[in-house]
Each structure stands twice: as C-alpha cells, then as structure tokens.
Amino acid sequence: MGKVMVIFKVFANPENLDAVCGRLKKITEGSFRDLKREPIGFGIELIRVGYVIPDKTDGAMTKLEEAVTKVEGANQVEVEMATLIS
C-alpha cells in the first residue's frame, strides 16, 4: 500500500498565523510532515503544510481536506500538490 503526500496552501490573517500553525499540526486525519511560513508580500505570509495519507483508503483525501479547511482562523485553503510516495 502506497502513501500520498499532500501539500496545502493556507491563508490566514497575520495576527492568527501562530495559532493556525499550531492547529494545523494537531490534525489527525493525516500524518503531519512539515509546515513552513512563506512571505508573499506587504507583510503577508502564507502557510504551506504537508501531510501523508494512505493512497488506497476511500475518503482519506476528502477527510484531510475538510479538516484543514475547518481549522479556526484559516481564511482560504488550497491543495497545492498531491503526489504518490514510497
């Protein structure tokens, strides 16, 4: 059974970034791997966060995406990339 690495771009208000980062790390629908804050301009940062999920489990991607989207303080969430890993 393979695994899928999923990377999300999460946008949040600058005053909420630390809290949102902490909440993203606690998501249990996927195995948390990495989180980076990246400046995009004018003092605004986005959060890139990665999780690993099983590739053959029905609904795993949907559950993870819903969990990330429901994080309190996240304004916008996009799946940036999903790739099969060994």
C-alpha positions, -999 to +999 in steps of 0.1 A: +000+000+000+014+034-011+012+067+005+003+102-008+020+134+002-005+163+002+006+199+004-018+227+012-015+264+009-033+281+039-040+318+041-048+334+074-048+369+090-013+379+101-024+381+138-037+345+137-007+328+120+009+313+151-025+299+163-034+285+129+001+268+126-005+251+160-039+239+150-027+225+116+000+205+134-027+188+155-048+175+126-052+137+129-068+129+095-033+127+080+002+122+093+017+157+098+051+161+080+061+197+076+050+233+079+065+265+065+055+301+066+064+320+035+062+357+028+041+367-002+044+405+001+034+435+021+039+417+054+015+389+045+026+353+049+010+320+037+014+287+054+024+256+034+016+224+053+022+188+043+005+155+054+009+119+044-022+098+039-027+062+026-035+061-012-060+032-011-082+044+017-116+057+005-123+092+015-089+099+031-082+129+009-117+143+015-114+139+053-080+156+053-091+185+031-122+191+053-101+190+085-077+216+071-105+238+058-122+238+091-092+250+111-102+280+131-086+312+117-079+298+082-094+321+056-086+302+024-072+267+018-059+252-015-045+218-023-012+228-039+001+193-047-006+156-041+019+130-051+025+093-046+055+085-024+070+052-014 
